[in-house]
Amino acid sequence: MLKLLGLAVYAFTIYDVVTSRFANQNDKLIWIIVVVLLPFLGTLLWFLVGREKRL
């Protein structure tokens, strides 16, 4: 059950990054790479830092 919850949060993070508007398309690409290559750390960074940097 915990794995399913983790997978759901990870999928939501990827969806949130892809659908977010950024001033620069390179920023979106960098966030996608970070989240995909570093799933746990990338998700934490996105919710702590990344969401505030988008438009």
N, CA, C and O atoms as a CHARMM CRD file, in Angstrom:
* protein
*
  220
    1    1 MET  N      0.81800  -1.19400   0.00000 PROA 1      0.00000
    2    1 MET  CA     0.00000   0.00000   0.00000 PROA 1      0.00000
    3    1 MET  C      0.86200   1.25800   0.00000 PROA 1      0.00000
    4    1 MET  O      0.54200   2.23500  -0.67700 PROA 1      0.00000
    5    2 LEU  N      1.95300   1.23100   0.76000 PROA 2      0.00000
    6    2 LEU  CA     2.84200   2.38100   0.83200 PROA 2      0.00000
    7    2 LEU  C      3.54300   2.62200  -0.50500 PROA 2      0.00000
    8    2 LEU  O      3.76900   3.76700  -0.89600 PROA 2      0.00000
    9    3 LYS  N      3.88100   1.54500  -1.19700 PROA 3      0.00000
   10    3 LYS  CA     4.51000   1.67600  -2.51700 PROA 3      0.00000
   11    3 LYS  C      3.55100   2.31500  -3.51000 PROA 3      0.00000
   12    3 LYS  O      3.96200   3.12200  -4.34500 PROA 3      0.00000
   13    4 LEU  N      2.29100   1.96200  -3.42400 PROA 4      0.00000
   14    4 LEU  CA     1.28800   2.53100  -4.31500 PROA 4      0.00000
   15    4 LEU  C      1.12400   4.02600  -4.07100 PROA 4      0.00000
   16    4 LEU  O      0.98100   4.80600  -5.01200 PROA 4      0.00000
   17    5 LEU  N      1.14600   4.41600  -2.80700 PROA 5      0.00000
   18    5 LEU  CA     1.05700   5.83200  -2.46200 PROA 5      0.00000
   19    5 LEU  C      2.28100   6.59100  -2.98200 PROA 5      0.00000
   20    5 LEU  O      2.15500   7.68900  -3.52500 PROA 5      0.00000
   21    6 GLY  N      3.46400   5.99800  -2.81200 PROA 6      0.00000
   22    6 GLY  CA     4.68400   6.61600  -3.32100 PROA 6      0.00000
   23    6 GLY  C      4.66500   6.77300  -4.82500 PROA 6      0.00000
   24    6 GLY  O      5.10200   7.79700  -5.35200 PROA 6      0.00000
   25    7 LEU  N      4.16100   5.76500  -5.52400 PROA 7      0.00000
   26    7 LEU  CA     4.05200   5.83100  -6.97700 PROA 7      0.00000
   27    7 LEU  C      3.05700   6.90800  -7.40400 PROA 7      0.00000
   28    7 LEU  O      3.28100   7.60700  -8.39200 PROA 7      0.00000
   29    8 ALA  N      1.97300   7.04100  -6.66900 PROA 8      0.00000
   30    8 ALA  CA     0.98000   8.07300  -6.98700 PROA 8      0.00000
   31    8 ALA  C      1.56500   9.47500  -6.79900 PROA 8      0.00000
   32    8 ALA  O      1.33400  10.35700  -7.62600 PROA 8      0.00000
   33    9 VAL  N      2.31700   9.68200  -5.72100 PROA 9      0.00000
   34    9 VAL  CA     2.94600  10.98700  -5.47600 PROA 9      0.00000
   35    9 VAL  C      3.96800  11.28000  -6.57500 PROA 9      0.00000
   36    9 VAL  O      4.04600  12.40400  -7.07200 PROA 9      0.00000
   37   10 TYR  N      4.74800  10.26900  -6.95100 PROA 10     0.00000
   38   10 TYR  CA     5.75100  10.42500  -8.01200 PROA 10     0.00000
   39   10 TYR  C      5.08800  10.77400  -9.34000 PROA 10     0.00000
   40   10 TYR  O      5.55400  11.66500 -10.05000 PROA 10     0.00000
   41   11 ALA  N      4.00600  10.08100  -9.67900 PROA 11     0.00000
   42   11 ALA  CA     3.28300  10.35600 -10.92600 PROA 11     0.00000
   43   11 ALA  C      2.69500  11.76500 -10.90200 PROA 11     0.00000
   44   11 ALA  O      2.73600  12.47100 -11.91000 PROA 11     0.00000
   45   12 PHE  N      2.15000  12.17600  -9.76500 PROA 12     0.00000
   46   12 PHE  CA     1.60800  13.52100  -9.64900 PROA 12     0.00000
   47   12 PHE  C      2.69500  14.57000  -9.80600 PROA 12     0.00000
   48   12 PHE  O      2.46900  15.61600 -10.41500 PROA 12     0.00000
   49   13 THR  N      3.86900  14.29900  -9.26300 PROA 13     0.00000
   50   13 THR  CA     4.98300  15.23900  -9.38300 PROA 13     0.00000
   51   13 THR  C      5.36000  15.43700 -10.84800 PROA 13     0.00000
   52   13 THR  O      5.53700  16.56700 -11.30200 PROA 13     0.00000
   53   14 ILE  N      5.48100  14.34400 -11.57800 PROA 14     0.00000
   54   14 ILE  CA     5.81400  14.44600 -13.00000 PROA 14     0.00000
   55   14 ILE  C      4.72300  15.21400 -13.73600 PROA 14     0.00000
   56   14 ILE  O      5.03000  16.08300 -14.55300 PROA 14     0.00000
   57   15 TYR  N      3.46900  14.91500 -13.46500 PROA 15     0.00000
   58   15 TYR  CA     2.35100  15.62000 -14.08600 PROA 15     0.00000
   59   15 TYR  C      2.39800  17.10800 -13.74600 PROA 15     0.00000
   60   15 TYR  O      2.18300  17.95100 -14.61700 PROA 15     0.00000
   61   16 ASP  N      2.67500  17.43000 -12.49900 PROA 16     0.00000
   62   16 ASP  CA     2.72000  18.82300 -12.04900 PROA 16     0.00000
   63   16 ASP  C      3.83500  19.59100 -12.74600 PROA 16     0.00000
   64   16 ASP  O      3.64200  20.74100 -13.14200 PROA 16     0.00000
   65   17 VAL  N      4.98900  18.97100 -12.89700 PROA 17     0.00000
   66   17 VAL  CA     6.10600  19.62500 -13.59300 PROA 17     0.00000
   67   17 VAL  C      5.75500  19.85200 -15.05600 PROA 17     0.00000
   68   17 VAL  O      5.97300  20.94000 -15.58800 PROA 17     0.00000
   69   18 VAL  N      5.21200  18.83000 -15.70600 PROA 18     0.00000
   70   18 VAL  CA     4.90000  18.92900 -17.13700 PROA 18     0.00000
   71   18 VAL  C      3.82800  19.98000 -17.40800 PROA 18     0.00000
   72   18 VAL  O      3.91000  20.68300 -18.41500 PROA 18     0.00000
   73   19 THR  N      2.84200  20.10500 -16.55300 PROA 19     0.00000
   74   19 THR  CA     1.74900  21.05000 -16.79500 PROA 19     0.00000
   75   19 THR  C      2.01800  22.45300 -16.25500 PROA 19     0.00000
   76   19 THR  O      1.22900  23.36500 -16.50000 PROA 19     0.00000
   77   20 SER  N      3.11600  22.64000 -15.52700 PROA 20     0.00000
   78   20 SER  CA     3.44300  23.96300 -14.98200 PROA 20     0.00000
   79   20 SER  C      3.99800  24.87100 -16.06300 PROA 20     0.00000
   80   20 SER  O      4.62700  24.41900 -17.02000 PROA 20     0.00000
   81   21 ARG  N      3.75300  26.15200 -15.88900 PROA 21     0.00000
   82   21 ARG  CA     4.29100  27.14200 -16.81600 PROA 21     0.00000
   83   21 ARG  C      5.56800  27.71500 -16.23200 PROA 21     0.00000
   84   21 ARG  O      5.62100  28.09800 -15.06300 PROA 21     0.00000
   85   22 PHE  N      6.59200  27.76700 -17.06300 PROA 22     0.00000
   86   22 PHE  CA     7.87800  28.31800 -16.66000 PROA 22     0.00000
   87   22 PHE  C      8.22400  29.47900 -17.58500 PROA 22     0.00000
   88   22 PHE  O      7.75000  29.53500 -18.72000 PROA 22     0.00000
   89   23 ALA  N      9.04200  30.39800 -17.10600 PROA 23     0.00000
   90   23 ALA  CA     9.49200  31.51000 -17.93200 PROA 23     0.00000
   91   23 ALA  C     10.39200  31.00800 -19.05800 PROA 23     0.00000
   92   23 ALA  O     10.45700  31.60500 -20.13300 PROA 23     0.00000
   93   24 ASN  N     11.08700  29.89900 -18.79100 PROA 24     0.00000
   94   24 ASN  CA    12.04800  29.36100 -19.74400 PROA 24     0.00000
   95   24 ASN  C     11.78700  27.86200 -19.89100 PROA 24     0.00000
   96   24 ASN  O     11.67900  27.15500 -18.88900 PROA 24     0.00000
   97   25 GLN  N     11.68500  27.37000 -21.12200 PROA 25     0.00000
   98   25 GLN  CA    11.43800  25.94300 -21.35600 PROA 25     0.00000
   99   25 GLN  C     12.57100  25.06900 -20.82600 PROA 25     0.00000
  100   25 GLN  O     12.34700  23.91200 -20.46900 PROA 25     0.00000
  101   26 ASN  N     13.78400  25.61300 -20.77400 PROA 26     0.00000
  102   26 ASN  CA    14.90300  24.84100 -20.24000 PROA 26     0.00000
  103   26 ASN  C     14.69400  24.49500 -18.77400 PROA 26     0.00000
  104   26 ASN  O     15.11100  23.42900 -18.32200 PROA 26     0.00000
  105   27 ASP  N     14.05100  25.38700 -18.03000 PROA 27     0.00000
  106   27 ASP  CA    13.76600  25.11600 -16.61900 PROA 27     0.00000
  107   27 ASP  C     12.85400  23.89700 -16.48200 PROA 27     0.00000
  108   27 ASP  O     13.06500  23.04800 -15.61600 PROA 27     0.00000
  109   28 LYS  N     11.84800  23.81900 -17.33700 PROA 28     0.00000
  110   28 LYS  CA    10.93600  22.67300 -17.30400 PROA 28     0.00000
  111   28 LYS  C     11.68700  21.38200 -17.60700 PROA 28     0.00000
  112   28 LYS  O     11.49500  20.37400 -16.92700 PROA 28     0.00000
  113   29 LEU  N     12.52800  21.41400 -18.61100 PROA 29     0.00000
  114   29 LEU  CA    13.30100  20.23000 -18.98200 PROA 29     0.00000
  115   29 LEU  C     14.22900  19.80200 -17.84800 PROA 29     0.00000
  116   29 LEU  O     14.34800  18.61100 -17.56100 PROA 29     0.00000
  117   30 ILE  N     14.87400  20.74800 -17.21300 PROA 30     0.00000
  118   30 ILE  CA    15.76800  20.43600 -16.08700 PROA 30     0.00000
  119   30 ILE  C     14.98100  19.79400 -14.94800 PROA 30     0.00000
  120   30 ILE  O     15.43700  18.80600 -14.37200 PROA 30     0.00000
  121   31 TRP  N     13.81400  20.33100 -14.61300 PROA 31     0.00000
  122   31 TRP  CA    13.01000  19.75900 -13.53300 PROA 31     0.00000
  123   31 TRP  C     12.52900  18.34900 -13.88400 PROA 31     0.00000
  124   31 TRP  O     12.51600  17.46700 -13.02500 PROA 31     0.00000
  125   32 ILE  N     12.14100  18.13800 -15.11900 PROA 32     0.00000
  126   32 ILE  CA    11.71800  16.79400 -15.53200 PROA 32     0.00000
  127   32 ILE  C     12.86700  15.81300 -15.36800 PROA 32     0.00000
  128   32 ILE  O     12.67300  14.71000 -14.85600 PROA 32     0.00000
  129   33 ILE  N     14.05500  16.20000 -15.79600 PROA 33     0.00000
  130   33 ILE  CA    15.22800  15.32300 -15.67300 PROA 33     0.00000
  131   33 ILE  C     15.53600  15.03600 -14.20500 PROA 33     0.00000
  132   33 ILE  O     15.81800  13.89400 -13.84200 PROA 33     0.00000
  133   34 VAL  N     15.48400  16.06700 -13.36300 PROA 34     0.00000
  134   34 VAL  CA    15.77300  15.87900 -11.93200 PROA 34     0.00000
  135   34 VAL  C     14.76600  14.91800 -11.30500 PROA 34     0.00000
  136   34 VAL  O     15.15200  14.01400 -10.56400 PROA 34     0.00000
  137   35 VAL  N     13.48900  15.10300 -11.59500 PROA 35     0.00000
  138   35 VAL  CA    12.46000  14.25300 -10.99500 PROA 35     0.00000
  139   35 VAL  C     12.55700  12.81600 -11.50300 PROA 35     0.00000
  140   35 VAL  O     12.35100  11.87700 -10.73400 PROA 35     0.00000
  141   36 VAL  N     12.86800  12.63500 -12.77900 PROA 36     0.00000
  142   36 VAL  CA    12.94100  11.28000 -13.33000 PROA 36     0.00000
  143   36 VAL  C     14.19600  10.55100 -12.85700 PROA 36     0.00000
  144   36 VAL  O     14.13200   9.36800 -12.52100 PROA 36     0.00000
  145   37 LEU  N     15.32800  11.23600 -12.82600 PROA 37     0.00000
  146   37 LEU  CA    16.57700  10.57200 -12.45200 PROA 37     0.00000
  147   37 LEU  C     16.75000  10.40800 -10.94300 PROA 37     0.00000
  148   37 LEU  O     17.41900   9.47700 -10.49600 PROA 37     0.00000
  149   38 LEU  N     16.16400  11.28600 -10.17100 PROA 38     0.00000
  150   38 LEU  CA    16.25500  11.23000  -8.70800 PROA 38     0.00000
  151   38 LEU  C     14.84000  11.24900  -8.13400 PROA 38     0.00000
  152   38 LEU  O     14.40100  12.27500  -7.61400 PROA 38     0.00000
  153   39 PRO  N     14.12500  10.13400  -8.22100 PROA 39     0.00000
  154   39 PRO  CA    12.69400  10.14800  -7.87200 PROA 39     0.00000
  155   39 PRO  C     12.37000  10.71300  -6.48800 PROA 39     0.00000
  156   39 PRO  O     11.54500  11.62000  -6.38200 PROA 39     0.00000
  157   40 PHE  N     12.98700  10.21000  -5.44400 PROA 40     0.00000
  158   40 PHE  CA    12.64200  10.68000  -4.09700 PROA 40     0.00000
  159   40 PHE  C     13.13900  12.10100  -3.86000 PROA 40     0.00000
  160   40 PHE  O     12.37400  12.97100  -3.44700 PROA 40     0.00000
  161   41 LEU  N     14.41000  12.32900  -4.11900 PROA 41     0.00000
  162   41 LEU  CA    14.99800  13.64900  -3.90700 PROA 41     0.00000
  163   41 LEU  C     14.38200  14.67900  -4.85900 PROA 41     0.00000
  164   41 LEU  O     14.09800  15.80600  -4.45400 PROA 41     0.00000
  165   42 GLY  N     14.17700  14.29600  -6.10800 PROA 42     0.00000
  166   42 GLY  CA    13.57100  15.20700  -7.08000 PROA 42     0.00000
  167   42 GLY  C     12.17600  15.63400  -6.68200 PROA 42     0.00000
  168   42 GLY  O     11.80700  16.79700  -6.84500 PROA 42     0.00000
  169   43 THR  N     11.38900  14.69000  -6.15600 PROA 43     0.00000
  170   43 THR  CA    10.03900  15.01700  -5.70000 PROA 43     0.00000
  171   43 THR  C     10.08400  15.98100  -4.52200 PROA 43     0.00000
  172   43 THR  O      9.33600  16.95800  -4.48300 PROA 43     0.00000
  173   44 LEU  N     10.95500  15.70600  -3.57100 PROA 44     0.00000
  174   44 LEU  CA    11.09300  16.61500  -2.42400 PROA 44     0.00000
  175   44 LEU  C     11.52000  18.01400  -2.86200 PROA 44     0.00000
  176   44 LEU  O     10.95500  19.01500  -2.42300 PROA 44     0.00000
  177   45 LEU  N     12.52400  18.06500  -3.73200 PROA 45     0.00000
  178   45 LEU  CA    13.00000  19.36600  -4.21100 PROA 45     0.00000
  179   45 LEU  C     11.91500  20.11900  -4.95500 PROA 45     0.00000
  180   45 LEU  O     11.78400  21.33300  -4.79700 PROA 45     0.00000
  181   46 TRP  N     11.13600  19.41500  -5.76400 PROA 46     0.00000
  182   46 TRP  CA    10.07300  20.07300  -6.52100 PROA 46     0.00000
  183   46 TRP  C      9.06700  20.72800  -5.57900 PROA 46     0.00000
  184   46 TRP  O      8.69600  21.88700  -5.76900 PROA 46     0.00000
  185   47 PHE  N      8.62900  19.98700  -4.56600 PROA 47     0.00000
  186   47 PHE  CA     7.60900  20.54000  -3.67000 PROA 47     0.00000
  187   47 PHE  C      8.17300  21.57400  -2.70200 PROA 47     0.00000
  188   47 PHE  O      7.43100  22.44000  -2.23700 PROA 47     0.00000
  189   48 LEU  N      9.46800  21.50700  -2.38500 PROA 48     0.00000
  190   48 LEU  CA    10.04400  22.48100  -1.47200 PROA 48     0.00000
  191   48 LEU  C     10.55200  23.73100  -2.17800 PROA 48     0.00000
  192   48 LEU  O     10.47700  24.82800  -1.62400 PROA 48     0.00000
  193   49 VAL  N     11.07200  23.57700  -3.39800 PROA 49     0.00000
  194   49 VAL  CA    11.73700  24.69000  -4.07500 PROA 49     0.00000
  195   49 VAL  C     11.08200  25.00500  -5.42600 PROA 49     0.00000
  196   49 VAL  O     10.78300  26.16400  -5.71300 PROA 49     0.00000
  197   50 GLY  N     10.86300  24.00400  -6.23300 PROA 50     0.00000
  198   50 GLY  CA    10.46000  24.19500  -7.62600 PROA 50     0.00000
  199   50 GLY  C      9.11000  24.84400  -7.84500 PROA 50     0.00000
  200   50 GLY  O      8.96200  25.68300  -8.73300 PROA 50     0.00000
  201   51 ARG  N      8.13200  24.47100  -7.05300 PROA 51     0.00000
  202   51 ARG  CA     6.79800  25.02100  -7.26800 PROA 51     0.00000
  203   51 ARG  C      6.75100  26.52200  -7.06900 PROA 51     0.00000
  204   51 ARG  O      5.91100  27.20100  -7.65800 PROA 51     0.00000
  205   52 GLU  N      7.64600  27.04600  -6.24300 PROA 52     0.00000
  206   52 GLU  CA     7.67400  28.48600  -6.01000 PROA 52     0.00000
  207   52 GLU  C      8.35400  29.23400  -7.15500 PROA 52     0.00000
  208   52 GLU  O      8.14700  30.43800  -7.30600 PROA 52     0.00000
  209   53 LYS  N      9.15400  28.55000  -7.95700 PROA 53     0.00000
  210   53 LYS  CA     9.92300  29.19100  -9.02500 PROA 53     0.00000
  211   53 LYS  C      9.14600  29.28600 -10.33100 PROA 53     0.00000
  212   53 LYS  O      9.57300  29.98300 -11.25200 PROA 53     0.00000
  213   54 ARG  N      8.02000  28.60300 -10.42500 PROA 54     0.00000
  214   54 ARG  CA     7.26100  28.64700 -11.67200 PROA 54     0.00000
  215   54 ARG  C      6.40900  29.90000 -11.71800 PROA 54     0.00000
  216   54 ARG  O      6.31000  30.62600 -10.72900 PROA 54     0.00000
  217   55 LEU  N      5.79700  30.15600 -12.85600 PROA 55     0.00000
  218   55 LEU  CA     4.95100  31.34500 -13.01700 PROA 55     0.00000
  219   55 LEU  C      3.60100  31.16500 -12.36300 PROA 55     0.00000
  220   55 LEU  O      2.76800  32.07100 -12.40600 PROA 55     0.00000
